[in-house]
Amino acid sequence: MLSSAIARIGAREILVDQELQDLIGPDVQSLVGYDHRLMTFFKFPERAMPISEWQPLLEGSDVPTETFTPEEIAAGYGLLEYIKVQLQGLNMKLQPPRRRHLHESMAVDRNSLKGLEILETSRDGFGKGSLLHAVRRTSTKSGARLLRDRLTSPSTSLEVINERLDLVSTFLADRELREHLIRLLKQSYDAQRLVQKFTLGRGDADDLICLSRAIEAAKDIKQVLLSAVPDDRDGGTGSPHTDASHSAHAMINRLHLEGPASLAAQIFAAIDEEGLQQIHRAEDQTASEAALLAQEVATNEGDSGDMNALPKTVRRTRERAGIAAANPMAIDTWIMRRDASDALRELHQALDNLQDESVALTQELQDSVGSSALTLKWTPGLGHICHVKGAKISQEALEALGVTRNVSSTKSTRSFYLPTWTELGVRIDQVKAQIRQEEQQIFERLRREVILNLVKIRRNAAVIDELDVACSFATLAQEQRLVRPILNDGTSHRIVGGRHPTVTLGLEEQGRRFVSNDCFLGDTERVWLITGPNMAGKSTFLRQNALITVLAQVGSFVPASYAEIGIVDQIFSRIGAADDLFRDQSTFMVEMLETAAILRNATPRSFVIMDEVGRGTTPEDGTAVSFACLHHLHYHNRSRTLFATHFHALSDMTRDFEALGRYCTDVKETASGSFSFVHRLRRGVNHQSHALKVAQLAGLPQATIALAQSVRDRVGHRNHHLSTAESLEKATAEDAPPIAAAGNNG
C-alpha cells in the first residue's frame, strides 16, 4: 500500500526521520525507487506539538477538527519543522492537514503505473503514447494536474464515480454548453499556483491581474452553468437527466465568489495594465540591449561555436533591436492607477503641478538665452543639470540666470547647474518616491486581501479544475465514441467490444482498424488463461481491460460498446521484464519480486494481469512457477485475473480449476505461405507461438530462419519420441505383475 501511495502522490521529496535511517532506510528507498525522487533524512523533534498549536503555521482561522493518530501528528509536525529550517525567515503557511483514506481510491503501484503506461511509456519514458496523453483534452494546467492525480488514484466510491459520470453526461449532451465553458476555461489562469506564490511572498502585480482574470472566469462559468442547467428542484429524482442536473448544480453550489469577486474588482480598479505593459516593454528593451552586447562580443572575440552556444533568443536579438529602438519608452511608468487611493490621486496631482513648473521654467530659460535647444535633464552621475546644444551662450548670460558652476563644455554643447532647477528637480523626485511608496502600500493591501480569500480561491479553483476534467472527458467521449460504464459493488467484468485507448489511436493514425474484444470475468470464470502467437494481441488485451477499469473508476466514459464493472480495490500488473543492475537483480529476480507482491496483496476485489510469468528461466521451471501462481490466484487470492502465457502445458495442468477459462488468439495462413494475425480472442488453446513468423517479420536472414526451422523440427521430433517412450514405460510398469515389479525395484 505504501508503494502505491508513493506512486500516486508523485512527491519530489520524501522526508524520513533520521533515527530510522539505519533501520528502514534501504527498505524505504526500494519502495521509493531510485529515479525522480529525493529522500531526505531529517532529525524529527523529540516531542510533537498538538495540532491545536499549529495554527500560526496553517492557512485559515479554523483549527483542524479531524482526529489524527499520534503517528500522524508526529509526521505532520516533523514536516512543519523541516519547512521552518529550510525556509528560514519566510512567513509561509500551509494548508491544514487532511486525512486521505487508502480505501477511498484504487491502489496502483509503481510497477503497474509503468507497465500499463498510465503516465509515460515504459520503453522510453515519453508522455506521448501514454494513457494520460491519449485522454487529455484539458484546457488548463491545473486541470491537467487533476487529471493526472485521478489517473494515478481512481476512486472506489460508487457515489463519487457516478457524480463524475453525471457531469460528463451533462457536457456530452450539451455541446454548446461544453464549448462555451472550454472558451472560458482557456481564458482562466492557474489560481492554485498564483495563490501559492502570494503565500510565499513572491507574487507581483502581473500575478494579481492573472488572479483577477481567473476569478472573473469563475464568475462567468458559474453564470453560464446557472443559465444552461435546469433547476434540479423542479423535477423528480432517479432519471439520468435529473442526476446530471443535480451533479451540475452541486458544482455551482460549491463556487463561492462573494469575497473573491470583490477582490477582483479591487485589483482591476487599482492596477494600471497599460503601465505594466510599458514596464515590460522597457524590460524587454534592456534585455535586448544586453543580448545584443553578448552577440557582439561573441562575434568579435569568439568563433562559430561561441555564436552557436548563445541561446536562440540572443541570436535573434539583432532583428528585434531596431524595433525596440523605434519605440522609446516613457521615463516614468506607474503600476497603479492614479485614482487607486485618495493619497495617490493627491500625489499625482502634485506631480502634475511640479511638471508644469518644469515646463514653465524651461520656457523661461529658453527665452532668456534665446535658444530653444535648452533642456532640463537628470542623469545618474550628475543629477539635475541644464543642457544647451548648438548655441553660444556667454558667461555673463549664465551668471544672470543664476548658474553656480559649469559641468562640461564643448564646441557644440554646454551643461551647467542651475539652483532653481536643482531645487525643483529634488521636489519632483520626492513626490515620485512618495508615489512609489504609496503604490507599494496599495499592493501590500491587495496581497493581504488575496491571503484573506485564499481558502475560497483555492476551493473555487478546485471546482474549475473538476469542470475542466469533465469537459475534457466529454470531448474525448464524443471524439472516440466512448460509452458510459456501469459500476457496481460486484466482483465481475462484463466488457463488450473493448478497445485499447492508446493503441487504437496509433492504429487510426496509420489508417488501420483496431480489433475489439469482449471480456467476461468473475461470474463463472474468474481467471482467463490466454495463449496464442506473439504479435497477436495478448498483451494488448490484458492492458486494455486494466485501462478500461482505470478510466471507469476515474469517472470517464470508456472505449467499449458496453461496460459493466465491479469496483476494483487494487490493480496489479506483471508485464514486461528488465534487469536492475543497480540493485544487482536479474530479470527473473525482478519478475519474481513483482509476482510475490501480487500474490501477497491481491484480494477478491482486485484485478490482476500477468503476462508470460516465468519466461526469464528454463521452460520447465517457468511452467512450474506459472502453475503455482495460477493455483494461488485461483484458490487463495480469488481475484479477477488475465494470465497470458506461452507455456501451453498449463492448459492441461489447470483442467481441474473450476473458475478458469481458456482463450487464445490465432495466425491465419494462406496456401501461398503468407500469414496474418487474428487478434480476435476465441475460446480454446493455441499450442503454437509462431515465433519464427515474428522473426521473419523482424527481418532475420532467411538462412537463419531456415536453420531455426530445422532445429525446431528435430527438437520436436525428439521430444515426441521421448514422450512416447515414457508413456510406453509407464504403461508397461502399470501392467506388470506385482512380483515382477518388486524384483525390478530390487
N, C-alpha and C positions, 0 to 999 in steps of 0.2 A: 504493500500500500504506500510506503514511503517513496519508493522509486517512481510510482505513477504520479504521486503528488508533486515530486520534484520536476518531473517531465511536464506536468500540466502548468505549473507556475512559471517555469522557464526563468527563474531568477538569475540575474547576472552574478550575484554574490550570495553565498550561504555562510551564515555565522554559526560557529560551534564553540562551546565552552572549552577554554584552553585546558582545563583539568581533564577533559575527556580525550585529548588528542592521542595519547598513547593507548588508551583503552579501546576506542572505537574509530579512531581516525582513518585507518585503512579501509574499514568496512563502509564508512560513510562515503569515502572517496570512490569506492567501487560502485556505490549506488548513484552517486552524482555523475560519474563518468569523468573523463579526462579532457573534455573539449568544451569550450564556450563558457565555462562557469568557473568562478573564483571561489575557493573555500577558505575562509578566514577563521583562524583560531584566536579567540579573544577572551581575556580573563573576565568572567562574569562577576558582578558584585556578590559578596557573601550573603547579603540579605536583600531581598526584593521588596521595594515599597509596594503597599497595596494600591490597587487601581484608583481608589478614591483620591490619592495624592498625585496622580499622573496629570491632572487637569492642566497645569501650566505648559505641558508638552503636547497637548492634544488640541485639535480644532474643535470649535463649538463650545458651548457653555454647559452642556449636559454631561454628567459623569456616566460612563457606560454602565448600564443596568444588568447586562448579561452576566451570569455567574461563570467564572473561569476557574479551572483547576489550579492548584499551586504550581504545577509544572508549566502551565500556560502563562501564568503571571510571571514566573521566573524568566521564561524565554522572552516575553514581551519587554520586561524591564531591562534585561540584558541588551536587547536591541536598542532601546532608548539610550542607554549609557554609551553604547558603541557610537551612536549618531552624535551624541554630545561631544565625544572625544574627537571624532573625525571632522566635525563641522564646528569647531570652537569659534565662539563669537557670533555665530549665525543664529538668529532667533527664529528657528524653524519649528513648525508644528506639524504633527502627523494626524492622519485620520484616526478616529478611535478604533480600537481592536474589535474585530467581529469574527466569531467562530464560523468556520465553514465545515459542515459535517461531510465526511467522506462518502456516506451512503447516499447523499443527495446528487452525486454525479457518478457517471460511469468511469471506472478506473481504466486508464490506457497507459501502460508502462512505456518506458523509453524504447524498448525493442519493438513494441507494436507501433509506436509513432513512426519509427524508422521503416519497419517492414511494410506497413500499409501506406507509406509515403504521404502522411497526412499534411505535414508542413513543408517537406522538401523531399526530393528524390533520393533514394538510397544509393544510387550509383555515383552521382557527382555532387549531391548536396544542393542542387539548384532548386529555386522555388518553382520554376516552370515545369509542369508535369506532375506537380503535387495536387492533392485534393484541394488545399487552400487556393491554389492558383486556378483550378478548374471551376470553383464555385464562387469565387469572389466577384461581386458586382457592386461593392460598397462605394459610396460617394465621398466618404471622409476617412481620414487616417484613424480617427478614434473608432469608427465603425469597423474598420479592418482589424483593429486590435481586439475588439469584442468578438468578431467572427473567429479569430484565431483562438481566443480563450474558450469559446464554445466548442470548437472542433477538438480541442485537447481535453475537454471535460464535459461531454454530453450529459444532459440531465437524466435522472432516473425517476423524476416525478411526473406522473401522468398529467396532473393539473398544469404544471409549468409547460410541458411539451405541447399540450393541446391549446393553451393560451397562445403560444408562439405560432402554432399552425393556424389558429383562427385569424391572427393578424396577417399572416402571409396570404390566407384565403381572401381577406378583405382587399388587399392591394392587388392580388391577381385578378379578382373580379372587376375592379375599377381601375382600368388602365390610366384614365385621365387623372384620377387622384394620385396614383403612384408616380406618374411623370411630373406632376406638379410638386410633390414632395421631394423628388430627386433634384429638381431645379433649385429648390430652397436649400436642400442639404449641401449642394455644391457651392452655395453662397456662404455657408457657415464656416466656422473655424474650430480648431481643436480646443474647446473651452477647458477640458480637463488639464491639458498641459499649460494653458495660459494661466489658470488659477494657481497651478503648482509653481510657476515662475514667480508669481506675486508672493506666495507664502515663503519663498526663498529670498525675497527681497531683490529680485532680478528683473521684474517687469518694467517696461518703459512705456512711452506714450503710444508707440505703434501697437504694443500688446493691448493697451486699453481700447484702442479703436477696433482691433480684431475681436476682442471680447464683447464689445458693444454690438458688433455686427452678428456675432454668434447668438447673443440674446435676442436681437431683432429677428433673426431667422427662426428661433424657437417660438417667438410670438406669432410669426406668420404661419408656422407649421401648425400651431395649436388652432389658429383661426380657420385654416383650411380643413383640418380634421373636423372641427365643430360644424362647419357648413356642409361637409360632404357625408358625414356618418350620421344616420338617423338616431334619434334618442332611443336607447335600448329599454327605456321605461314604458314606451308606448306599445310594445309587443309582448308576446308570451315568452316562454323560455323553452330551450331544448332544440330549436331549429337551427340549422347551420347559419342562417342569416342573423339570427338573434345572438348566437355565440360570437360571431365575427364582430357584430356591433358592440357587444359587451367588451370584447378584447380591445377594440379601438378606444372606447370610452375610458377603459382603465388606464390607457396611456395618456389620454387627455387629462384625466384627474390627477395624474402624477406630475404634471407640468405646473409648477408654482412660480409665477412670473412677477408677482407684485413688487417685491424688493429688487430683483434683477432688472425689471423694466425701468424702474426709477433710476437705477444706476446707469443703464444705457443712455437714458435721456440726459443725465448729468454729464456723461462723457462726451456725447455729441455736442452739448451746449458749451463745453469748456475747451475742447481741443480744436485747434485750427489745422485741419488736414492739409490745406494749401501750404501753410507754413512748414508742416512736416515734410511735404514733398520738396520744398525748396531746400530744406536741410539735407535731404537725401541726395538731391542733385549736386549740392556743394560737396558732400562727402564723396560722391562718385567722381567728381572732377578732381578732388585731391588724390583719390586712389589712382585715377588715370594718370595724373602727373607723376606719381611715384612709380607706376608701372612703366611709363614712358622712359623715365630715367634708368630703370633696370634694363630696359631693352637697349638703350643707347650704350650702356656700359658693356652689355653682352656683345653688342655689335662691334664696338671699338676695341675691346680688350680680349674678347673670347673668340671661340670658333663656332662652327655649326652645332657641335654637341652642346655647348653652353646655351645657344639660342634655342635648341630643341628641348633643353631641360626646363625652360621657362614655361609656366602654365599657359594654356591657350588664351586665357583672358588677357594675359600680359602681351602675348604676341599680336593680339587684335587691337591693342590699345592705340596704335598709331592711327588706325582708321577712325576711332572714336574721338581722338584728341581734338580734331578740328571741329567736330560737332559740339564738344564741351566748351571749347574756347568761344564758339559763336553764340553761346548762351550765358553771358556773365551773370553771376548771382548777386542779389542784393546783399548789402553788408549786414544788415540787421534782419534776422528771421526769428519769429516767435512761435512757440509751441501752442500757447493758449490763445484763445480769442480775447479781444480787447475787453469784452464785457463778461468775462468768466467770473469776475468778482467786482465789487464796488471799488476796492482798493486798486485793483489792476486797471480799471477804467480811469480812475483819477491819475494814476501814474502815466498811462499812455497819453492822457490829455496834457500833463505836464511836459512829457517828452515832445509832443507836437509843438507846444509853445516854445520850448527851447530850440527846436529845429527851425522854427520860424525866425527866431532871433538870429540863428546862424545864417540863414538865407539873407536876412536884412543886413547883418554885419558884412557878409561877403559883398553885397551890392555897394555898401557904403565904402568899403576899401577899394573896390574896383573903380568907383567914381573918383576917389581921392588920388589914386596913382594913374588914372587914365588908361587902364588896361583891363579888358575882360578876361585876361588869362590868369588872373589872380584867383587862387583857390585856397580854402581852408582844409587841412588834411590832418590825419592822425596816422603815425607809423609806430610799430612796436619798439623801435630803437630810440626814436627821437620824441615821441609823444605828439602833442598838438603843435603844428607848425603852419606858417603861411608859405605858400609856394607860388612863384611867378615865373612864367615861361615866356621867352621871346620878347620881353620888354626891358628897356633900360631905365632903371629907377635910381635916382640919386640918393646919396646917403642922407641928405637934408630932408628929402621927402619921407624916407623911412623913419627918421627921428621925429618928424612931425606926426607920424601915425602912432608913435609911442613904442617903436621897436627897441627892445633892450639889447639884443645881440643877434648877429648873423649865424646861421647854421652852416650853410655852404653857398658857394657862388661859382658859377661857370660863365662862359661867354653867352650862353643862351638861357640859363635858369638861375634863380636865386631863391634860397629858403631862409626863413628867419622866424624868431619867436616874437609873438605879439601878446602881451599880457591880457588884453581883452579877450582874445580867442582862447588863450590858455584857461582863463577862469571859466568861460562859457563851456569849453570842452570838458572840464572837470565836472561841472554841474550835469552835463549830458551823460557822462559816464556813470555818475552816481545814480541818476534816475534809471539808466539801463540795468545797473546792478540790482536796484530795488525791484525792477520788473522781473528779472530772472529769479530773484528770491521769492517774490510773490507767486510766480509760476510754479516754483518748486513746492511751495506750500499747498497750492491747489492740487498739484499732482499727488502729494502725500495724502491729502484728504480723499482723493479718488481711490488711491491704493487702499486706504483704510476701509472705504466702502466695499471694495472688492473682497477684502478679508471678511467683513461682516456678512457678506452674502455668499461666501464660498460654499456653504453646505447646500443652499438652494441651487446655485450654479452647477455644482457637481451632480446633484440629483437630476436636474433638468438635462444636463449633458448625457447622463446615463440613458434617459428616455430617448433622446435624439439618436444615440447610438443604436438602441434597440429598433427604432423605426428604420434606421439606415439598413440594418441587417435584414429586417423583414422585407423592405423594398428590394433588397438585393436578392433574397430568396424568391420573391415573386417574379422578378425579372428572369432569373435563372429558370424557374419552372415554366415560364412562357417560352423561352428560347429553346429548351431541350425537352419539352413535352413530358414534364415530370408529373407524378401523381401524389396526392396526399396519402401518407401512410396511416394505417390504423394501429395504434398502440394499445396494449392491454397488459394485464398482470399475469398472463400465461407464460409458458416456457417453450414456445414453438415459433418457428418462422414459416410464413406462407408467402413466398415471393414469386410472382408470375411475371415472366418476361424481364428479369432483372438485367441491368446493364452496368458495366464498369464506368464510373463518371469521368475518369481521365482518359482511359484507353479509347472510349467512344469518340471523344473529341479528336484524339490523334488520328484515328482511322478516317473520320469525316474530313479532316484536312487533306488526307490523301485520296479522297473520293471513294473510300471503301466503307462497307457496312459492317456494323458490329452485330454478332450473332448473340441474341439474348438467350438466357436460360432460366429455368424455374428452380426454386429451392424450397423443399417442404421438410423442415426439420422439427423434431420434438414430439410429434404425435405417436406414430408407430415406429419411426426411425429417428432416433436421437443422434446417431452417428452415421455419416456418409463416408464410405471408403471409395476413393476415386482413383482409377487407374487410366492409363492411356499414354499415347506417344508424347514425346517432347514437342513443344511448339503448338500443341493442340488446345491450349487454354485452361489447363487445370489450375495453375497458379492465379490466372486472371479471375477464374470463377471463385476461388477462395477469397481473394481480396475484395471482389466486388460485393459479395454478401456482407463482409465485415464493414465496408464503407457505406453500404446502404443502411446498415444498422446505426452507424455513427450519425449519418445525415438525419435519419428519422428521429433520433433522440436529441439531436441538436435543435430540431424544430423546423427542418427543411422538408420540402417535397423531395421525392426520391426517384431515381431513374428505373422505373419498372412500369408494368401495366397494372399491377395490383400488389400491395404490400401490407401484410398484417404481421406485426412483430410483438412478441412478448418482451417486456422490459429486460434489458441485459445489464447486469451489475458490473461486469468486467469483460474486456476483450483481450484475448491473448493470441499472439501470432508467433509461429516459429517458421519463418520464411527466410530463405537465403542463408548463406554462411560465409564467414570470413574469419581468419585467424586474428589474434590480438597479440602481436609480438611485444607490445609494451608491457603487458602483464603476463607474458610467457604462457599464452593459452593457444592451443592448436584449434583448428577449425572444428574438429569434433568436440573438443572440450567446451568451446563457446556454445555449440549446439546443445550439448547435454546440460549446461548451466541454465540455458533458457528453457529447456524442456522440464528440468527439475522445478523451476519456478512455477510453471504452468500446473504440473501435477500436484504441487503443494497447495496452490491458492485457488484453483478453479472451483466454482460452486455449481449447483444445478441451474443457476440463473446466468451462468457465464456463457460466452460464445468463444469457441476455440477454433483456430485454423492452424493446421500443421502440414507443412509441405516437405516431403521427402526426408523425414526424420531417419537418421542412421546412414545417410549417404556418405558421411565422412569416414567410414570404416569399411571392413570387409562385408561382402553381401550376407554372409552367414550371421555375423554379429549385428549388422544393420537390421536384418529381418527379425532377429530375436529382440532387439531393443524396440523396434517398431511395434511388434506384437504386444510386448509388455506395456508400452504406452497406451495402445488401443484398449487393452484389457483394463488398465487403471481408469482411463477416461470413461469407459463404458460402465464399469461396475462400481467405481468409487466416486469419481467427480460427478458423473451423470450430467455432464454439460452438453450443450448443443455443439457438435464437433464436425468440421470438414477436414478429412485426413487424406491427403494426396500422396501416392507412393508409386515407385517402380518395382517394389518387392511384391510380385504378383502372387507369391505363395500365401500372402496374408489373406487373400480372399477365401482360400480353403481353410486356413487356420482359424478363421473367425466365424466359421459356419454356425457355431452354436450361440453366437451373440444375437439375442432375440431383438435388440433395438438397433441393429446395424444394417444399413442398406448399401448395396454395391452399385456404383455408377462408373461410366467410362466415357472417354472421347475416342475418336477413330481417325484413321487415314483412309482416304478414298483413292484407289489406284485404277488406272486405265490400262487397256491392253497394250498401249504403246510404252508403258513404263512410267509415265508421268503420274504425279500424285498431288493431292491437296488435303489439307487438314479439315476434318469435320469437327467444328467447335461445339456442336450441339451435344449435350450430355444425353446418354441413354442408360437405361437400367442394364447392368451386366458387368463383365470384367473383360478388359483388353490385356492380353498377355504379351503384346508386342509394344516395345518402346519406340521402334523405328528410329533408333539413334543414328544409323548410317544415312538415313534420308536427310536428317538435320545436318549431319556432317557434310553431305553433298551440297546442301543449300549454302553452307558456310564457305564452300569453295575449296575443300581439301582436294589435293591432287587425285586424279582418277586412279592412279596406281595404288595410292594409299587406301582409297575406298575399296578397291578390289582385294587387296591384301586383308583388310579388316573383315570383308565378307567371307573370305576363305577361312580365316582363323575362327570366326564366329560359327561357321558350319561345322568345323572339326570339333570345336568345344561342345557344341550342341549335340553332335553325334556321339561323342564320348560320354557326355552326361546321360544321354538316353540309354546307352548300353549299361552304364553303371547302375542306373535306376532299375533297369530290367533285371540285372544280376542280383541286386539287393532284394527285389521283390521275389525272385525265384528262391533265393536263400531263405527268406523269411517264410515262404510257403512250405519249403522242404522241412524246416525246423518245426513248423506247426503240425505237419502231417506225420512226423517221425514218432515211433513208439517211445514211451517214457524211458524204458531201459536203455535204448539206443541213445537217447538224448543225454541220459545220465552218464553213459560211457564216454560220449564226446566231451562232456564237461570235465571228465576226469583226465 
